[in-house]
Amino acid sequence: MNEEARPSELETLLVRPPEQRIREFQYRFAQAMVFGLPVIFLQYVGPSLGGPESDKWIGLLQALLSGWATYVGAAGMLFEGMILLSRRKPTLDGLVALSAIGMYFFSAISVFGIIFRGALFYRPLLFHVVIIVLIAWTGYRWWRLSHASPATK
């Protein structure tokens, strides 16, 4: 067998039973919901709760809550996507994870402005978009894996 066709040790770790893959996406979806719904709530209701200082605490809370959801929801998908991309097999999981992480860091950099100058560096913050993407994608993947035909499981 040539080197190109042989799976790497990391790729063999990615081969898991369907039940385990379903549990992974179920867990990612649940984490995105539990930590993400408050982020969405803060995005739309937070300004009416906090007065002139609301931008500061909303940004900080959103960064913390969406940071955990991004770590749990996107980091594993990105890791898998990078391994497969190194073998020239790009995946939608990897693309979704990369976009979510990119939006998270775009917004987190703005929140660092609170520490250095007392206000956000720039707007808009995209933490709520990160959460919406993660909830939608992990929910879809969980549903899709749960309803896959036995031949494709």
VMD Tcl script that builds the backbone (N, CA, C; Angstrom):
set m [mol new atoms 459]
animate dup $m
set s [atomselect $m all]
$s set {name element resname resid chain x y z} {
  {N N MET 1 A 0.847 -1.172 0.000}
  {CA C MET 1 A 0.000 0.000 0.000}
  {C C MET 1 A 0.893 1.235 0.000}
  {N N ASN 2 A 0.603 2.215 -0.835}
  {CA C ASN 2 A 1.455 3.398 -0.887}
  {C C ASN 2 A 1.145 4.346 0.272}
  {N N GLU 3 A 2.048 5.289 0.468}
  {CA C GLU 3 A 1.947 6.232 1.584}
  {C C GLU 3 A 0.699 7.108 1.479}
  {N N GLU 4 A 0.323 7.482 0.262}
  {CA C GLU 4 A -0.814 8.379 0.052}
  {C C GLU 4 A -2.137 7.730 0.472}
  {N N ALA 5 A -2.298 6.437 0.251}
  {CA C ALA 5 A -3.565 5.756 0.524}
  {C C ALA 5 A -3.675 5.276 1.969}
  {N N ARG 6 A -2.578 5.167 2.673}
  {CA C ARG 6 A -2.591 4.657 4.039}
  {C C ARG 6 A -3.088 5.745 4.996}
  {N N PRO 7 A -4.085 5.439 5.835}
  {CA C PRO 7 A -4.566 6.444 6.786}
  {C C PRO 7 A -3.543 6.681 7.891}
  {N N SER 8 A -3.469 7.909 8.330}
  {CA C SER 8 A -2.552 8.239 9.419}
  {C C SER 8 A -3.138 7.754 10.744}
  {N N GLU 9 A -2.296 7.790 11.776}
  {CA C GLU 9 A -2.764 7.380 13.105}
  {C C GLU 9 A -3.872 8.298 13.586}
  {N N LEU 10 A -3.758 9.596 13.293}
  {CA C LEU 10 A -4.799 10.528 13.700}
  {C C LEU 10 A -6.109 10.254 12.974}
  {N N GLU 11 A -6.029 9.912 11.698}
  {CA C GLU 11 A -7.252 9.595 10.950}
  {C C GLU 11 A -7.945 8.359 11.511}
  {N N THR 12 A -7.173 7.400 11.969}
  {CA C THR 12 A -7.798 6.208 12.544}
  {C C THR 12 A -8.523 6.541 13.845}
  {N N LEU 13 A -8.082 7.576 14.557}
  {CA C LEU 13 A -8.789 8.022 15.755}
  {C C LEU 13 A -10.150 8.622 15.412}
  {N N LEU 14 A -10.287 9.164 14.213}
  {CA C LEU 14 A -11.533 9.792 13.807}
  {C C LEU 14 A -12.617 8.784 13.449}
  {N N VAL 15 A -12.239 7.561 13.214}
  {CA C VAL 15 A -13.207 6.523 12.863}
  {C C VAL 15 A -13.825 6.004 14.158}
  {N N ARG 16 A -15.066 6.423 14.394}
  {CA C ARG 16 A -15.761 6.039 15.616}
  {C C ARG 16 A -17.108 5.429 15.256}
  {N N PRO 17 A -17.666 4.641 16.152}
  {CA C PRO 17 A -18.989 4.064 15.890}
  {C C PRO 17 A -20.041 5.164 15.735}
  {N N PRO 18 A -21.076 4.917 14.955}
  {CA C PRO 18 A -22.120 5.934 14.744}
  {C C PRO 18 A -22.764 6.419 16.039}
  {N N GLU 19 A -22.942 5.542 17.001}
  {CA C GLU 19 A -23.563 5.948 18.264}
  {C C GLU 19 A -22.716 7.005 18.975}
  {N N GLN 20 A -21.397 6.839 18.887}
  {CA C GLN 20 A -20.506 7.808 19.520}
  {C C GLN 20 A -20.550 9.142 18.778}
  {N N ARG 21 A -20.606 9.117 17.454}
  {CA C ARG 21 A -20.704 10.358 16.672}
  {C C ARG 21 A -22.010 11.092 16.995}
  {N N ILE 22 A -23.092 10.332 17.132}
  {CA C ILE 22 A -24.386 10.933 17.478}
  {C C ILE 22 A -24.290 11.612 18.834}
  {N N ARG 23 A -23.702 10.914 19.828}
  {CA C ARG 23 A -23.537 11.503 21.161}
  {C C ARG 23 A -22.672 12.759 21.127}
  {N N GLU 24 A -21.623 12.752 20.312}
  {CA C GLU 24 A -20.751 13.929 20.200}
  {C C GLU 24 A -21.541 15.147 19.748}
  {N N PHE 25 A -22.323 14.985 18.678}
  {CA C PHE 25 A -23.071 16.130 18.170}
  {C C PHE 25 A -24.238 16.496 19.079}
  {N N GLN 26 A -24.800 15.519 19.756}
  {CA C GLN 26 A -25.849 15.813 20.729}
  {C C GLN 26 A -25.265 16.661 21.862}
  {N N TYR 27 A -24.086 16.297 22.339}
  {CA C TYR 27 A -23.409 17.042 23.408}
  {C C TYR 27 A -23.035 18.447 22.929}
  {N N ARG 28 A -22.501 18.555 21.728}
  {CA C ARG 28 A -22.144 19.867 21.189}
  {C C ARG 28 A -23.375 20.757 21.054}
  {N N PHE 29 A -24.470 20.181 20.583}
  {CA C PHE 29 A -25.716 20.928 20.436}
  {C C PHE 29 A -26.210 21.402 21.804}
  {N N ALA 30 A -26.219 20.512 22.790}
  {CA C ALA 30 A -26.696 20.874 24.130}
  {C C ALA 30 A -25.837 21.983 24.742}
  {N N GLN 31 A -24.527 21.890 24.588}
  {CA C GLN 31 A -23.641 22.932 25.123}
  {C C GLN 31 A -23.895 24.272 24.429}
  {N N ALA 32 A -24.096 24.234 23.115}
  {CA C ALA 32 A -24.372 25.469 22.373}
  {C C ALA 32 A -25.691 26.085 22.834}
  {N N MET 33 A -26.680 25.267 23.117}
  {CA C MET 33 A -27.970 25.783 23.595}
  {C C MET 33 A -27.847 26.364 24.999}
  {N N VAL 34 A -27.255 25.601 25.901}
  {CA C VAL 34 A -27.193 26.027 27.305}
  {C C VAL 34 A -26.384 27.312 27.455}
  {N N PHE 35 A -25.236 27.389 26.812}
  {CA C PHE 35 A -24.397 28.572 26.941}
  {C C PHE 35 A -24.722 29.632 25.901}
  {N N GLY 36 A -25.393 29.247 24.833}
  {CA C GLY 36 A -25.655 30.177 23.748}
  {C C GLY 36 A -26.938 30.963 23.863}
  {N N LEU 37 A -27.985 30.376 24.413}
  {CA C LEU 37 A -29.240 31.117 24.525}
  {C C LEU 37 A -29.093 32.395 25.357}
  {N N PRO 38 A -28.326 32.380 26.460}
  {CA C PRO 38 A -28.102 33.650 27.161}
  {C C PRO 38 A -27.353 34.686 26.299}
  {N N VAL 39 A -26.480 34.237 25.413}
  {CA C VAL 39 A -25.764 35.158 24.516}
  {C C VAL 39 A -26.757 35.847 23.588}
  {N N ILE 40 A -27.669 35.063 23.026}
  {CA C ILE 40 A -28.680 35.632 22.130}
  {C C ILE 40 A -29.603 36.572 22.915}
  {N N PHE 41 A -29.985 36.170 24.124}
  {CA C PHE 41 A -30.810 37.017 24.982}
  {C C PHE 41 A -30.110 38.354 25.261}
  {N N LEU 42 A -28.834 38.287 25.628}
  {CA C LEU 42 A -28.082 39.513 25.908}
  {C C LEU 42 A -27.979 40.411 24.675}
  {N N GLN 43 A -27.852 39.809 23.512}
  {CA C GLN 43 A -27.726 40.592 22.287}
  {C C GLN 43 A -28.958 41.468 22.059}
  {N N TYR 44 A -30.131 40.896 22.292}
  {CA C TYR 44 A -31.360 41.601 21.936}
  {C C TYR 44 A -32.053 42.280 23.111}
  {N N VAL 45 A -31.864 41.791 24.328}
  {CA C VAL 45 A -32.542 42.359 25.486}
  {C C VAL 45 A -31.569 43.075 26.419}
  {N N GLY 46 A -30.299 42.705 26.382}
  {CA C GLY 46 A -29.302 43.264 27.289}
  {C C GLY 46 A -29.216 44.778 27.317}
  {N N PRO 47 A -29.214 45.459 26.164}
  {CA C PRO 47 A -29.109 46.920 26.207}
  {C C PRO 47 A -30.230 47.606 26.988}
  {N N SER 48 A -31.407 47.019 26.997}
  {CA C SER 48 A -32.512 47.632 27.742}
  {C C SER 48 A -32.405 47.373 29.238}
  {N N LEU 49 A -31.503 46.492 29.647}
  {CA C LEU 49 A -31.348 46.161 31.055}
  {C C LEU 49 A -30.244 46.947 31.751}
  {N N GLY 50 A -29.309 47.548 30.974}
  {CA C GLY 50 A -28.115 48.024 31.624}
  {C C GLY 50 A -27.715 49.463 31.499}
  {N N GLY 51 A -28.423 50.272 30.801}
  {CA C GLY 51 A -28.051 51.669 30.695}
  {C C GLY 51 A -26.798 51.906 29.879}
  {N N PRO 52 A -26.087 53.017 30.168}
  {CA C PRO 52 A -24.942 53.402 29.329}
  {C C PRO 52 A -23.741 52.457 29.425}
  {N N GLU 53 A -23.617 51.723 30.485}
  {CA C GLU 53 A -22.494 50.792 30.652}
  {C C GLU 53 A -22.796 49.396 30.117}
  {N N SER 54 A -23.947 49.209 29.500}
  {CA C SER 54 A -24.362 47.861 29.095}
  {C C SER 54 A -23.431 47.248 28.054}
  {N N ASP 55 A -22.854 48.062 27.173}
  {CA C ASP 55 A -21.944 47.512 26.164}
  {C C ASP 55 A -20.790 46.734 26.796}
  {N N LYS 56 A -20.289 47.252 27.900}
  {CA C LYS 56 A -19.143 46.612 28.549}
  {C C LYS 56 A -19.504 45.244 29.103}
  {N N TRP 57 A -20.515 45.189 29.944}
  {CA C TRP 57 A -20.825 43.911 30.572}
  {C C TRP 57 A -21.472 42.933 29.601}
  {N N ILE 58 A -22.224 43.423 28.620}
  {CA C ILE 58 A -22.804 42.519 27.622}
  {C C ILE 58 A -21.676 41.865 26.815}
  {N N GLY 59 A -20.720 42.653 26.367}
  {CA C GLY 59 A -19.602 42.116 25.595}
  {C C GLY 59 A -18.791 41.100 26.379}
  {N N LEU 60 A -18.511 41.404 27.642}
  {CA C LEU 60 A -17.744 40.471 28.468}
  {C C LEU 60 A -18.493 39.160 28.710}
  {N N LEU 61 A -19.774 39.271 29.067}
  {CA C LEU 61 A -20.553 38.064 29.308}
  {C C LEU 61 A -20.713 37.233 28.037}
  {N N GLN 62 A -20.960 37.910 26.918}
  {CA C GLN 62 A -21.091 37.181 25.658}
  {C C GLN 62 A -19.781 36.487 25.292}
  {N N ALA 63 A -18.660 37.150 25.530}
  {CA C ALA 63 A -17.363 36.547 25.211}
  {C C ALA 63 A -17.133 35.287 26.047}
  {N N LEU 64 A -17.461 35.339 27.320}
  {CA C LEU 64 A -17.274 34.174 28.192}
  {C C LEU 64 A -18.197 33.023 27.812}
  {N N LEU 65 A -19.476 33.322 27.672}
  {CA C LEU 65 A -20.452 32.266 27.374}
  {C C LEU 65 A -20.241 31.669 25.982}
  {N N SER 66 A -20.056 32.515 24.999}
  {CA C SER 66 A -19.875 31.981 23.643}
  {C C SER 66 A -18.495 31.356 23.487}
  {N N GLY 67 A -17.540 31.774 24.296}
  {CA C GLY 67 A -16.221 31.148 24.260}
  {C C GLY 67 A -16.293 29.678 24.619}
  {N N TRP 68 A -17.062 29.357 25.653}
  {CA C TRP 68 A -17.201 27.951 26.029}
  {C C TRP 68 A -17.937 27.176 24.938}
  {N N ALA 69 A -19.014 27.740 24.416}
  {CA C ALA 69 A -19.775 27.056 23.361}
  {C C ALA 69 A -18.912 26.862 22.118}
  {N N THR 70 A -18.075 27.830 21.810}
  {CA C THR 70 A -17.186 27.716 20.652}
  {C C THR 70 A -16.135 26.646 20.898}
  {N N TYR 71 A -15.585 26.624 22.091}
  {CA C TYR 71 A -14.580 25.618 22.427}
  {C C TYR 71 A -15.166 24.209 22.301}
  {N N VAL 72 A -16.321 23.997 22.896}
  {CA C VAL 72 A -16.935 22.670 22.878}
  {C C VAL 72 A -17.485 22.339 21.493}
  {N N GLY 73 A -18.155 23.301 20.873}
  {CA C GLY 73 A -18.842 23.027 19.625}
  {C C GLY 73 A -17.969 23.035 18.396}
  {N N ALA 74 A -16.986 23.912 18.363}
  {CA C ALA 74 A -16.227 24.082 17.128}
  {C C ALA 74 A -14.810 23.517 17.188}
  {N N ALA 75 A -14.212 23.464 18.347}
  {CA C ALA 75 A -12.806 23.044 18.409}
  {C C ALA 75 A -12.619 21.612 17.921}
  {N N GLY 76 A -13.487 20.714 18.346}
  {CA C GLY 76 A -13.372 19.325 17.903}
  {C C GLY 76 A -13.601 19.179 16.409}
  {N N MET 77 A -14.611 19.909 15.900}
  {CA C MET 77 A -14.876 19.847 14.460}
  {C C MET 77 A -13.714 20.436 13.674}
  {N N LEU 78 A -13.107 21.501 14.193}
  {CA C LEU 78 A -11.977 22.108 13.497}
  {C C LEU 78 A -10.777 21.161 13.510}
  {N N PHE 79 A -10.523 20.518 14.641}
  {CA C PHE 79 A -9.418 19.569 14.735}
  {C C PHE 79 A -9.584 18.461 13.698}
  {N N GLU 80 A -10.785 17.877 13.648}
  {CA C GLU 80 A -11.045 16.833 12.659}
  {C C GLU 80 A -10.898 17.364 11.243}
  {N N GLY 81 A -11.437 18.554 11.018}
  {CA C GLY 81 A -11.358 19.149 9.685}
  {C C GLY 81 A -9.929 19.412 9.255}
  {N N MET 82 A -9.076 19.838 10.184}
  {CA C MET 82 A -7.678 20.102 9.836}
  {C C MET 82 A -6.938 18.814 9.507}
  {N N ILE 83 A -7.233 17.754 10.250}
  {CA C ILE 83 A -6.592 16.467 9.967}
  {C C ILE 83 A -6.990 15.992 8.572}
  {N N LEU 84 A -8.277 16.062 8.282}
  {CA C LEU 84 A -8.739 15.596 6.984}
  {C C LEU 84 A -8.280 16.529 5.861}
  {N N LEU 85 A -8.188 17.819 6.153}
  {CA C LEU 85 A -7.716 18.766 5.140}
  {C C LEU 85 A -6.262 18.500 4.790}
  {N N SER 86 A -5.490 18.062 5.785}
  {CA C SER 86 A -4.094 17.730 5.503}
  {C C SER 86 A -3.994 16.559 4.532}
  {N N ARG 87 A -5.050 15.774 4.448}
  {CA C ARG 87 A -5.114 14.665 3.492}
  {C C ARG 87 A -5.932 15.059 2.254}
  {N N ARG 88 A -6.172 16.359 2.101}
  {CA C ARG 88 A -6.919 16.919 0.964}
  {C C ARG 88 A -8.357 16.410 0.907}
  {N N LYS 89 A -8.978 16.328 2.083}
  {CA C LYS 89 A -10.376 15.935 2.181}
  {C C LYS 89 A -11.119 16.989 3.001}
  {N N PRO 90 A -11.381 18.172 2.422}
  {CA C PRO 90 A -12.061 19.213 3.202}
  {C C PRO 90 A -13.473 18.772 3.596}
  {N N THR 91 A -13.914 19.215 4.764}
  {CA C THR 91 A -15.241 18.853 5.252}
  {C C THR 91 A -16.039 20.110 5.568}
  {N N LEU 92 A -17.351 19.981 5.529}
  {CA C LEU 92 A -18.202 21.100 5.925}
  {C C LEU 92 A -18.084 21.369 7.420}
  {N N ASP 93 A -17.886 20.329 8.218}
  {CA C ASP 93 A -17.676 20.533 9.654}
  {C C ASP 93 A -16.490 21.463 9.890}
  {N N GLY 94 A -15.399 21.222 9.185}
  {CA C GLY 94 A -14.212 22.055 9.333}
  {C C GLY 94 A -14.455 23.486 8.897}
  {N N LEU 95 A -15.197 23.665 7.810}
  {CA C LEU 95 A -15.501 25.013 7.323}
  {C C LEU 95 A -16.392 25.771 8.298}
  {N N VAL 96 A -17.419 25.102 8.814}
  {CA C VAL 96 A -18.312 25.735 9.788}
  {C C VAL 96 A -17.530 26.087 11.050}
  {N N ALA 97 A -16.710 25.177 11.521}
  {CA C ALA 97 A -15.916 25.429 12.723}
  {C C ALA 97 A -14.960 26.599 12.513}
  {N N LEU 98 A -14.303 26.634 11.374}
  {CA C LEU 98 A -13.363 27.719 11.085}
  {C C LEU 98 A -14.075 29.065 11.035}
  {N N SER 99 A -15.248 29.112 10.430}
  {CA C SER 99 A -15.984 30.382 10.367}
  {C C SER 99 A -16.458 30.803 11.758}
  {N N ALA 100 A -16.926 29.856 12.573}
  {CA C ALA 100 A -17.375 30.195 13.931}
  {C C ALA 100 A -16.216 30.710 14.775}
  {N N ILE 101 A -15.085 30.051 14.696}
  {CA C ILE 101 A -13.914 30.481 15.466}
  {C C ILE 101 A -13.420 31.837 14.977}
  {N N GLY 102 A -13.444 32.047 13.672}
  {CA C GLY 102 A -13.039 33.347 13.128}
  {C C GLY 102 A -13.929 34.480 13.614}
  {N N MET 103 A -15.249 34.265 13.595}
  {CA C MET 103 A -16.178 35.291 14.084}
  {C C MET 103 A -15.992 35.515 15.580}
  {N N TYR 104 A -15.727 34.441 16.314}
  {CA C TYR 104 A -15.508 34.589 17.750}
  {C C TYR 104 A -14.289 35.476 18.010}
  {N N PHE 105 A -13.175 35.192 17.351}
  {CA C PHE 105 A -11.971 35.990 17.589}
  {C C PHE 105 A -12.125 37.429 17.104}
  {N N PHE 106 A -12.853 37.644 16.013}
  {CA C PHE 106 A -13.142 39.000 15.545}
  {C C PHE 106 A -13.829 39.797 16.652}
  {N N SER 107 A -14.807 39.177 17.306}
  {CA C SER 107 A -15.544 39.858 18.368}
  {C C SER 107 A -14.735 39.950 19.660}
  {N N ALA 108 A -13.974 38.913 19.970}
  {CA C ALA 108 A -13.189 38.914 21.213}
  {C C ALA 108 A -12.129 40.009 21.195}
  {N N ILE 109 A -11.551 40.269 20.042}
  {CA C ILE 109 A -10.557 41.343 19.942}
  {C C ILE 109 A -11.201 42.679 20.300}
  {N N SER 110 A -12.429 42.895 19.852}
  {CA C SER 110 A -13.128 44.135 20.188}
  {C C SER 110 A -13.370 44.244 21.690}
  {N N VAL 111 A -13.679 43.138 22.331}
  {CA C VAL 111 A -13.942 43.144 23.774}
  {C C VAL 111 A -12.684 43.466 24.568}
  {N N PHE 112 A -11.504 43.125 24.043}
  {CA C PHE 112 A -10.260 43.500 24.725}
  {C C PHE 112 A -10.150 45.016 24.880}
  {N N GLY 113 A -10.851 45.758 24.057}
  {CA C GLY 113 A -10.858 47.214 24.191}
  {C C GLY 113 A -11.371 47.665 25.541}
  {N N ILE 114 A -12.248 46.886 26.157}
  {CA C ILE 114 A -12.774 47.242 27.478}
  {C C ILE 114 A -11.646 47.277 28.494}
  {N N ILE 115 A -10.716 46.360 28.367}
  {CA C ILE 115 A -9.587 46.294 29.296}
  {C C ILE 115 A -8.622 47.449 29.047}
  {N N PHE 116 A -8.337 47.730 27.777}
  {CA C PHE 116 A -7.290 48.699 27.446}
  {C C PHE 116 A -7.760 50.148 27.381}
  {N N ARG 117 A -9.001 50.387 27.001}
  {CA C ARG 117 A -9.437 51.781 26.911}
  {C C ARG 117 A -10.816 52.049 27.491}
  {N N GLY 118 A -11.440 51.027 28.072}
  {CA C GLY 118 A -12.721 51.223 28.739}
  {C C GLY 118 A -13.933 51.139 27.829}
  {N N ALA 119 A -13.744 50.798 26.575}
  {CA C ALA 119 A -14.867 50.670 25.632}
  {C C ALA 119 A -14.490 49.643 24.570}
  {N N LEU 120 A -15.488 49.136 23.875}
  {CA C LEU 120 A -15.226 48.200 22.786}
  {C C LEU 120 A -14.374 48.885 21.721}
  {N N PHE 121 A -13.489 48.123 21.078}
  {CA C PHE 121 A -12.682 48.686 19.995}
  {C C PHE 121 A -13.552 49.028 18.791}
  {N N TYR 122 A -14.482 48.163 18.450}
  {CA C TYR 122 A -15.330 48.360 17.276}
  {C C TYR 122 A -16.590 47.533 17.422}
  {N N ARG 123 A -17.521 47.799 16.554}
  {CA C ARG 123 A -18.769 47.046 16.460}
  {C C ARG 123 A -18.920 46.566 15.040}
  {N N PRO 124 A -19.689 45.583 14.737}
  {CA C PRO 124 A -20.584 44.828 15.604}
  {C C PRO 124 A -19.867 43.651 16.238}
  {N N LEU 125 A -20.402 43.201 17.358}
  {CA C LEU 125 A -19.959 41.956 17.956}
  {C C LEU 125 A -20.775 40.830 17.327}
  {N N LEU 126 A -20.119 39.744 17.012}
  {CA C LEU 126 A -20.776 38.644 16.311}
  {C C LEU 126 A -20.949 37.396 17.170}
  {N N PHE 127 A -20.884 37.549 18.477}
  {CA C PHE 127 A -21.005 36.392 19.353}
  {C C PHE 127 A -22.332 35.666 19.130}
  {N N HIS 128 A -23.409 36.421 18.970}
  {CA C HIS 128 A -24.711 35.784 18.765}
  {C C HIS 128 A -24.774 35.028 17.433}
  {N N VAL 129 A -24.067 35.508 16.422}
  {CA C VAL 129 A -24.027 34.813 15.134}
  {C C VAL 129 A -23.264 33.494 15.280}
  {N N VAL 130 A -22.176 33.522 16.046}
  {CA C VAL 130 A -21.417 32.302 16.314}
  {C C VAL 130 A -22.335 31.252 16.934}
  {N N ILE 131 A -23.120 31.664 17.906}
  {CA C ILE 131 A -24.018 30.741 18.599}
  {C C ILE 131 A -25.090 30.209 17.659}
  {N N ILE 132 A -25.669 31.072 16.860}
  {CA C ILE 132 A -26.705 30.634 15.914}
  {C C ILE 132 A -26.127 29.613 14.940}
  {N N VAL 133 A -24.920 29.868 14.440}
  {CA C VAL 133 A -24.273 28.931 13.517}
  {C C VAL 133 A -24.022 27.596 14.210}
  {N N LEU 134 A -23.495 27.634 15.426}
  {CA C LEU 134 A -23.186 26.387 16.139}
  {C C LEU 134 A -24.450 25.601 16.498}
  {N N ILE 135 A -25.491 26.283 16.946}
  {CA C ILE 135 A -26.740 25.589 17.272}
  {C C ILE 135 A -27.321 24.954 16.013}
  {N N ALA 136 A -27.369 25.725 14.931}
  {CA C ALA 136 A -27.950 25.203 13.696}
  {C C ALA 136 A -27.143 24.027 13.143}
  {N N TRP 137 A -25.819 24.176 13.091}
  {CA C TRP 137 A -25.004 23.121 12.483}
  {C C TRP 137 A -24.951 21.858 13.338}
  {N N THR 138 A -24.702 22.014 14.636}
  {CA C THR 138 A -24.616 20.823 15.472}
  {C C THR 138 A -25.980 20.141 15.591}
  {N N GLY 139 A -27.052 20.911 15.615}
  {CA C GLY 139 A -28.389 20.325 15.630}
  {C C GLY 139 A -28.673 19.568 14.347}
  {N N TYR 140 A -28.293 20.150 13.227}
  {CA C TYR 140 A -28.485 19.478 11.940}
  {C C TYR 140 A -27.674 18.189 11.871}
  {N N ARG 141 A -26.405 18.255 12.280}
  {CA C ARG 141 A -25.545 17.062 12.222}
  {C C ARG 141 A -26.052 15.971 13.162}
  {N N TRP 142 A -26.513 16.340 14.341}
  {CA C TRP 142 A -27.081 15.377 15.282}
  {C C TRP 142 A -28.305 14.713 14.662}
  {N N TRP 143 A -29.206 15.523 14.111}
  {CA C TRP 143 A -30.409 14.992 13.480}
  {C C TRP 143 A -30.051 14.099 12.296}
  {N N ARG 144 A -29.116 14.562 11.472}
  {CA C ARG 144 A -28.742 13.810 10.268}
  {C C ARG 144 A -28.114 12.458 10.632}
  {N N LEU 145 A -27.230 12.468 11.605}
  {CA C LEU 145 A -26.611 11.204 12.026}
  {C C LEU 145 A -27.618 10.270 12.692}
  {N N SER 146 A -28.569 10.829 13.425}
  {CA C SER 146 A -29.581 10.019 14.091}
  {C C SER 146 A -30.536 9.363 13.105}
  {N N HIS 147 A -30.739 10.013 11.965}
  {CA C HIS 147 A -31.704 9.527 10.991}
  {C C HIS 147 A -31.036 8.926 9.747}
  {N N ALA 148 A -29.765 8.667 9.827}
  {CA C ALA 148 A -29.069 8.058 8.701}
  {C C ALA 148 A -29.529 6.610 8.552}
  {N N SER 149 A -29.542 6.158 7.346}
  {CA C SER 149 A -29.942 4.762 7.117}
  {C C SER 149 A -28.898 3.833 7.732}
  {N N PRO 150 A -29.297 2.643 8.142}
  {CA C PRO 150 A -28.336 1.719 8.764}
  {C C PRO 150 A -27.130 1.412 7.862}
  {N N ALA 151 A -27.327 1.467 6.558}
  {CA C ALA 151 A -26.221 1.189 5.643}
  {C C ALA 151 A -25.160 2.276 5.696}
  {N N THR 152 A -25.583 3.531 5.947}
  {CA C THR 152 A -24.618 4.634 5.996}
  {C C THR 152 A -24.097 4.879 7.400}
  {N N LYS 153 A -24.710 4.289 8.401}
  {CA C LYS 153 A -24.214 4.437 9.777}
  {C C LYS 153 A -22.989 3.627 9.900}
}
mol reanalyze $m
mol bondsrecalc $m
mol representation Tube
mol addrep $m
